[in-house]
Amino acid sequence: MEFNHNPEGFIRLKEVLKIIPVSQSTWWRKVKSGEFPKGYNFGRKCVAWRVKDIQSLIEKIGSNSKAEGKDMT
């Protein structure tokens, strides 16, 4: 899947999970552990991530999986 978002913008979890194929529970577990970036609160029920943080995560996952043969989950 291509990632064509403005690097200065924000992306909601629904879109993040289309790019990084993990479940919501796995996503939140890895955010809590510090393995995935923390989001920004824009209200009581609105959390989004900086596009550049997600791009960095994609690069990190790609380099780790190639080097070590790891799965994201």
Backbone as CSV, one residue per row, in Angstrom:
resi,resn,N_x,N_y,N_z,CA_x,CA_y,CA_z,C_x,C_y,C_z
1,MET,0.846,-1.181,0.000,0.000,0.000,0.000,0.887,1.238,0.000
2,GLU,0.543,2.193,-0.839,1.283,3.436,-0.907,0.888,4.369,0.224
3,PHE,1.845,5.146,0.685,1.616,6.066,1.796,1.769,7.490,1.277
4,ASN,0.650,8.091,0.868,0.676,9.426,0.268,-0.007,10.450,1.166
5,HIS,0.575,10.750,2.290,0.013,11.738,3.207,0.999,12.882,3.366
6,ASN,0.474,14.054,3.663,1.309,15.217,3.925,2.162,14.948,5.160
7,PRO,3.493,14.988,5.039,4.355,14.667,6.189,4.193,15.614,7.367
8,GLU,3.600,16.772,7.162,3.380,17.719,8.249,1.995,17.559,8.880
9,GLY,1.208,16.616,8.388,-0.150,16.444,8.866,-0.279,15.368,9.932
10,PHE,-1.529,15.021,10.202,-1.863,14.003,11.190,-2.723,12.931,10.537
11,ILE,-2.713,11.750,11.133,-3.462,10.618,10.615,-4.148,9.901,11.776
12,ARG,-5.399,9.525,11.581,-6.174,8.858,12.630,-5.862,7.359,12.637
13,LEU,-6.212,6.694,13.725,-5.878,5.280,13.910,-6.449,4.399,12.805
14,LYS,-7.657,4.664,12.371,-8.273,3.859,11.307,-7.381,3.811,10.068
15,GLU,-6.791,4.940,9.712,-5.902,5.005,8.552,-4.548,4.365,8.857
16,VAL,-4.054,4.554,10.072,-2.772,3.953,10.465,-2.855,2.433,10.328
17,LEU,-3.964,1.853,10.788,-4.104,0.397,10.768,-4.283,-0.157,9.358
18,LYS,-4.626,0.686,8.395,-4.660,0.254,6.992,-3.236,0.125,6.449
19,ILE,-2.324,0.896,7.012,-0.934,0.924,6.562,-0.084,-0.082,7.333
20,ILE,-0.316,-0.158,8.629,0.419,-1.077,9.502,-0.574,-2.135,9.971
21,PRO,-0.522,-3.311,9.383,-1.566,-4.325,9.613,-1.462,-5.055,10.949
22,VAL,-1.862,-4.369,12.005,-1.954,-4.981,13.326,-3.348,-4.675,13.875
23,SER,-3.757,-5.410,14.879,-5.061,-5.152,15.499,-4.970,-3.899,16.366
24,GLN,-6.145,-3.352,16.722,-6.156,-2.185,17.607,-5.504,-2.509,18.946
25,SER,-5.787,-3.694,19.479,-5.211,-4.041,20.791,-3.685,-4.154,20.709
26,THR,-3.176,-4.716,19.610,-1.723,-4.792,19.433,-1.144,-3.391,19.294
27,TRP,-1.820,-2.539,18.515,-1.349,-1.166,18.346,-1.208,-0.467,19.695
28,TRP,-2.291,-0.514,20.506,-2.274,0.194,21.788,-1.260,-0.418,22.758
29,ARG,-1.087,-1.739,22.714,-0.092,-2.388,23.572,1.310,-1.890,23.216
30,LYS,1.593,-1.781,21.913,2.916,-1.339,21.484,3.119,0.165,21.709
31,VAL,2.049,0.955,21.674,2.148,2.372,22.031,2.506,2.477,23.514
32,LYS,1.802,1.701,24.330,2.039,1.732,25.780,3.471,1.311,26.124
33,SER,4.003,0.331,25.385,5.356,-0.151,25.664,6.437,0.773,25.096
34,GLY,6.029,1.732,24.254,6.998,2.644,23.656,7.533,2.180,22.320
35,GLU,7.086,1.015,21.861,7.551,0.482,20.581,6.943,1.247,19.398
36,PHE,5.717,1.731,19.557,5.045,2.549,18.549,4.879,3.956,19.118
37,PRO,4.801,4.972,18.254,4.701,6.353,18.753,3.372,6.644,19.439
38,LYS,3.416,7.566,20.387,2.193,8.004,21.066,1.464,8.994,20.177
39,GLY,0.145,8.987,20.289,-0.669,9.908,19.520,-0.865,11.224,20.248
40,TYR,-1.527,12.142,19.561,-1.849,13.455,20.115,-3.358,13.546,20.294
41,ASN,-3.790,14.012,21.451,-5.217,14.153,21.732,-5.722,15.478,21.179
42,PHE,-6.800,15.400,20.408,-7.440,16.588,19.852,-8.857,16.728,20.385
43,GLY,-9.092,16.157,21.515,-10.411,16.168,22.126,-10.575,14.884,22.918
44,ARG,-11.727,14.735,23.509,-11.956,13.578,24.371,-11.831,12.249,23.637
45,LYS,-12.334,12.182,22.419,-12.309,10.917,21.677,-11.586,11.040,20.342
46,CYS,-10.679,11.960,20.227,-9.969,12.180,18.965,-8.467,12.111,19.211
47,VAL,-7.851,11.036,18.724,-6.411,10.850,18.826,-5.876,10.693,17.408
48,ALA,-4.767,11.334,17.126,-4.144,11.218,15.805,-2.629,11.181,15.979
49,TRP,-1.958,10.676,14.948,-0.506,10.559,14.961,0.083,11.448,13.895
50,ARG,1.258,11.994,14.165,1.942,12.779,13.146,2.328,11.842,12.007
51,VAL,2.103,12.271,10.790,2.431,11.450,9.620,3.910,11.103,9.623
52,LYS,4.763,12.057,9.982,6.202,11.759,9.964,6.584,10.715,11.018
53,ASP,5.850,10.627,12.129,6.109,9.571,13.113,5.742,8.205,12.547
54,ILE,4.632,8.152,11.810,4.211,6.881,11.197,5.172,6.490,10.082
55,GLN,5.638,7.454,9.295,6.624,7.166,8.253,7.903,6.603,8.864
56,SER,8.341,7.185,9.967,9.542,6.684,10.660,9.324,5.268,11.172
57,LEU,8.126,5.006,11.691,7.804,3.670,12.183,7.846,2.661,11.045
58,ILE,7.287,3.024,9.899,7.289,2.128,8.734,8.726,1.806,8.327
59,GLU,9.576,2.810,8.295,10.985,2.588,7.950,11.661,1.685,8.974
60,LYS,11.381,1.918,10.257,11.967,1.104,11.332,11.512,-0.347,11.221
61,ILE,10.228,-0.547,11.012,9.689,-1.903,10.880,10.300,-2.598,9.673
62,GLY,10.391,-1.870,8.563,10.959,-2.439,7.347,12.406,-2.850,7.522
63,SER,13.206,-2.006,8.148,14.619,-2.331,8.332,14.798,-3.457,9.341
64,ASN,13.973,-3.479,10.398,14.062,-4.555,11.386,13.649,-5.892,10.787
65,SER,12.567,-5.902,10.021,12.075,-7.170,9.481,13.034,-7.720,8.437
66,LYS,13.677,-6.850,7.666,14.642,-7.319,6.674,15.898,-7.851,7.346
67,ALA,16.375,-7.133,8.363,17.613,-7.506,9.037,17.454,-8.726,9.930
68,GLU,16.293,-8.847,10.589,16.141,-9.904,11.586,15.069,-10.913,11.240
69,GLY,14.331,-10.703,10.152,13.259,-11.621,9.797,12.098,-11.578,10.776
70,LYS,11.877,-10.434,11.418,10.829,-10.295,12.444,9.468,-10.019,11.837
71,ASP,8.429,-10.395,12.586,7.053,-10.047,12.291,6.697,-8.859,13.166
72,MET,5.736,-8.011,12.725,5.351,-6.828,13.486,4.564,-7.171,14.737
73,THR,3.909,-8.300,14.796,3.014,-8.616,15.901,3.689,-9.302,17.042
